[in-house]
Amino acid sequence: MAVSKVTRSFSCTVEQLWQIVTDLSHTDWRSDLARVEVLDETRFVEHTKSGYATHFAVTTCEPKQFWAFTMENGNMSGSWEGRFEAAESGSLLTCVETVNGKRWWMRPFVSGYLKRQQKLYMDNLLREVNRITDENTAR
């Protein structure tokens, strides 16, 4: 089992950050995804650009504070938790991801993969927050 925790600050309100992260109908800011299929209020499927599907089930939703879900695909199972907090410069998002490789030979690589995925997610999110902030400033 691999666990990775990352915290990043964003120059937007917690409300704005929450909206970006949890709006599954607008995920074009995610460079790794082709689309997200919403099954119902608590279940969705992310499809990567290479066609790989990961299934998610929301386990906790405390608006503008905490969002958590389980995830599973053919290679792994695990969980993701996001804690949203107000900060002096805007907001903070702390993500904790726990992943279990389903195949024994994958387990040594899971930690590195997880860290790369979290960095990509946070970099994409920062770019989207900056885009929205720049748009709002220009108005």
C-alpha positions as CSV (number, residue, x, y, z in Angstrom):
1,M,0.0,0.0,0.0
2,A,1.3,3.5,-1.0
3,V,0.2,6.7,0.7
4,S,0.9,10.1,-0.6
5,K,-0.1,13.5,0.9
6,V,0.3,16.8,-0.8
7,T,-0.8,20.3,0.2
8,R,-0.9,23.3,-2.2
9,S,-2.1,26.9,-1.8
10,F,-4.3,28.6,-4.4
11,S,-5.1,32.2,-5.0
12,C,-8.9,31.8,-5.0
13,T,-11.6,31.3,-2.4
14,V,-12.4,27.9,-0.9
15,E,-15.8,28.1,-2.7
16,Q,-14.1,28.6,-6.1
17,L,-11.6,25.8,-5.4
18,W,-14.4,23.5,-4.3
19,Q,-16.4,24.3,-7.5
20,I,-13.5,23.5,-9.8
21,V,-12.5,20.2,-8.1
22,T,-16.0,18.8,-7.6
23,D,-17.7,19.9,-10.9
24,L,-17.4,16.6,-12.8
25,S,-19.2,18.1,-15.9
26,H,-16.2,20.4,-16.5
27,T,-13.0,18.5,-16.3
28,D,-11.2,19.7,-19.5
29,W,-8.6,21.3,-17.2
30,R,-7.3,17.8,-16.4
31,S,-4.6,17.0,-19.0
32,D,-4.8,13.3,-18.2
33,L,-8.5,12.8,-18.9
34,A,-10.5,12.3,-22.0
35,R,-13.8,12.5,-20.1
36,V,-15.7,11.8,-16.9
37,E,-18.9,9.7,-16.9
38,V,-21.2,10.6,-14.1
39,L,-23.3,7.5,-13.1
40,D,-25.3,9.0,-10.3
41,E,-24.8,11.4,-7.3
42,T,-22.1,9.3,-5.7
43,R,-20.5,7.3,-8.6
44,F,-18.5,8.4,-11.6
45,V,-15.9,6.9,-14.0
46,E,-12.8,8.8,-15.2
47,H,-11.6,7.8,-18.7
48,T,-7.9,8.6,-19.5
49,K,-6.9,9.8,-22.9
50,S,-5.5,6.3,-23.5
51,G,-9.0,4.8,-22.8
52,Y,-8.4,3.4,-19.3
53,A,-11.3,3.6,-16.9
54,T,-11.2,4.1,-13.2
55,H,-14.4,3.8,-11.1
56,F,-15.1,6.2,-8.1
57,A,-17.6,6.1,-5.3
58,V,-18.0,9.2,-3.1
59,T,-17.9,8.2,0.6
60,T,-18.0,11.7,2.2
61,C,-19.1,15.1,0.9
62,E,-19.0,18.0,3.3
63,P,-19.4,21.0,0.9
64,K,-16.4,23.4,0.8
65,Q,-14.6,21.4,3.4
66,F,-14.0,17.7,2.6
67,W,-14.5,15.3,-0.3
68,A,-13.6,11.7,-0.2
69,F,-14.1,8.6,-2.4
70,T,-12.9,5.1,-3.1
71,M,-11.4,4.3,-6.5
72,E,-10.7,1.1,-8.5
73,N,-9.6,-0.1,-11.8
74,G,-7.9,-3.2,-13.2
75,N,-4.5,-2.3,-11.7
76,M,-5.3,-0.7,-8.3
77,S,-7.8,0.1,-5.6
78,G,-7.7,2.8,-3.0
79,S,-9.0,6.1,-1.7
80,W,-8.7,9.8,-2.2
81,E,-9.4,12.6,0.4
82,G,-9.4,16.3,-0.2
83,R,-9.5,18.8,2.6
84,F,-10.3,22.4,1.6
85,E,-9.3,25.3,3.9
86,A,-9.3,29.0,3.8
87,A,-5.9,30.6,3.9
88,E,-4.5,34.1,4.1
89,S,-3.6,34.1,0.4
90,G,-6.8,32.3,-0.7
91,S,-7.2,28.6,0.0
92,L,-5.4,25.3,0.7
93,L,-6.1,21.9,-0.7
94,T,-4.6,18.9,1.1
95,C,-5.0,15.6,-0.8
96,V,-4.3,12.2,0.7
97,E,-4.3,9.3,-1.6
98,T,-3.9,5.7,-0.6
99,V,-3.4,3.0,-3.3
100,N,-3.0,-0.7,-3.4
101,G,-1.5,-2.4,-6.5
102,K,-3.5,-5.4,-7.5
103,R,-0.6,-7.2,-9.0
104,W,2.5,-8.1,-6.8
105,W,4.9,-6.9,-9.4
106,M,3.3,-3.4,-9.6
107,R,3.6,-2.7,-5.9
108,P,7.2,-1.4,-5.9
109,F,6.2,1.2,-8.6
110,V,2.9,2.4,-7.0
111,S,4.4,5.0,-4.7
112,G,6.3,6.8,-7.5
113,Y,3.3,6.7,-9.9
114,L,1.1,8.1,-7.1
115,K,3.4,11.0,-6.5
116,R,3.6,11.8,-10.2
117,Q,-0.2,11.7,-10.6
118,Q,-0.7,13.9,-7.6
119,K,1.8,16.5,-8.9
120,L,0.1,16.4,-12.3
121,Y,-3.3,16.9,-10.7
122,M,-2.2,19.8,-8.5
123,D,-0.3,21.5,-11.4
124,N,-3.4,21.2,-13.7
125,L,-5.6,22.6,-10.9
126,L,-3.2,25.5,-10.3
127,R,-3.3,26.3,-14.0
128,E,-7.1,26.3,-14.0
129,V,-7.3,28.5,-10.9
130,N,-4.9,30.9,-12.5
131,R,-6.9,30.9,-15.8
132,I,-10.1,31.7,-14.0
133,T,-8.5,34.3,-11.8
134,D,-7.0,36.0,-14.9
135,E,-10.4,35.9,-16.7
136,N,-12.1,37.5,-13.7
137,T,-9.4,40.2,-13.4
138,A,-9.7,41.1,-17.1
139,R,-13.5,41.8,-16.7
